[in-house]
Amino acid sequence: MEWRHASAVQQGRAIMAGLLDPIDQTEAYLDAAANHPDGQRIYARLTAARARSEAIAAHDRAKAELRHGILDGVAISWKDNIDSGGTVTEAGSKLLEARVPRKDATVLARAARHGLVCLGKTHMTELAFSGLGLNPVTATPPNGLDPALAPGGSSSGAAVSVALGLAAAAIGSDTGGSIRVPAAWNGLAGFKPSHDSLPEKGVVPLCRRFDTVGPIARRIEDCAELLAVMAGEKAADLTGLEARGLRLMVLDGAPFEDAGEGPVAAFQDAVERLGRAGAQIAHVTSDWVDKAMDLSPQLFAPEAYGIWRAQIEDAPELMWNPILERFRSGAVIGAPDYIAAWEQLVRIRRKWIKEVASPFDAVLLPTVPILPPDAARLMEDQDYYVRANLLTLRNTRIANLLGLPSATLPTGFPGCGIMLMGHAGRDRHLLRVAAAAEAALASD
């Protein structure tokens, strides 16, 4: 078996059974990443010495039958906005060039204590502020399904490292879709937890009131185990699950406006398969979604610019202009408008729960309404870039605005995902729903 393309949990079970050595597997990943023709476009830097040390320790624990958990000895990648002590962490930006944090981010430290192996840091969009995954300032990873296409962002290298077998799984971050977009465009699963469910200490911020950290992997089972490690708790029980009886709501309306034929067809096919598996499907439209989406310009860019204004305006020439302009768009929103928008969003979140979502286990919509666009054209055509970026993040941003956990699953159609939105704070329930849906889609 080619273990580099096995799921994280499959690898963990193989280590437990003595079929896979963490040292050998770590070396296989390091060698594959170092020798891949696009390896330097995927990994900002490998942490080879750390990975080997952690793999040796995992090997010794396995031999002594003292493993810390199912993922002990499994090698994963980390997005370059998650601090790793003693290793350059730049968040894809020349503004942070040669920045070396003293300590690991809390989530990385917890993963290390559970025996996971840190392979290195993956490339990303500048300061995580784009969904397309392009970054001419540092590097743009290739799409794992077609290198000519955009990889999705901002956790671009994270997703591609998994898709190309250069990591068992990856940890990224998500402010408006940055885990789920690259996961969908690279044929993977991804999970955005509820805001504040994981510690953000040591994660370079974009918008603190929306930022989350989460996994990109081959299976929802991997996501559940990785989330548990980072949260310091037991993983959700995913045994004995089936789609029969699930109450699923298709969110009609806004998620399908200007959507491409491919993503819509893939989504409809996936919904039909879930229905055949026994899920109860309802179609609902909601004005509350439109009202929440209308608030986006008053929320994301103003906070992002407020956090980064000093560094940006001290050296704006270091930034790629489309990202610079997106940050600066937040300068025109005053504090009263920003606060009023948040007050309105809080009310919308309450209405969503009370009037729309409460009867359902999850809400379904296409993860991204368009297929991955051509990367070269995005670099050459500014209008095309702006339109593609807005469409790319439109559907995923709904979950961030409404404060919901959200998962994306592959549909079986290249570059097309189906997204499930759950209930705030009920991440474990959504993991179970997503696992049941995943099994139904795989078996149909």
Secondary structure, DSSP 8 states (H G I E B T S, - for coil): --GGGS-HHHHHHHHHTTS--HHHHHHHHHHHHHHSTTHHHHEEEE-HHHHHHHHHHHHHHHHTT--SSTTTT-EEEEETTB-BTTB---TT-GGGTT---SS--HHHHHHHHTT-EEEEEE--SGGG--SS---SSS-----SS-TTB---SSSHHHHHHHHTTS-S-EEEEESSSTTHHHHHHTT-EEEE--TTSS--TTB--S-TTT-EEEEEESSHHHHHHHHHHHHTS-----TT--STT-EEEEE-SGGGTT--HHHHHHHHHHHHHHHHTT-EEEEE--HHHHHHHHTHHHHHHHHHHHHHHHHHHHSGGGS-HHHHHHHHGGGGS-HHHHHHHHHHHHHHHHHIIIIIITT-SEEEEES-SS---BHHHHHH-HHHHHHHHHHHHHHHHHHHHHT--EEEEE-SSTT-EEEEE--TT-HHHHHHHHHHHHHHHHH-
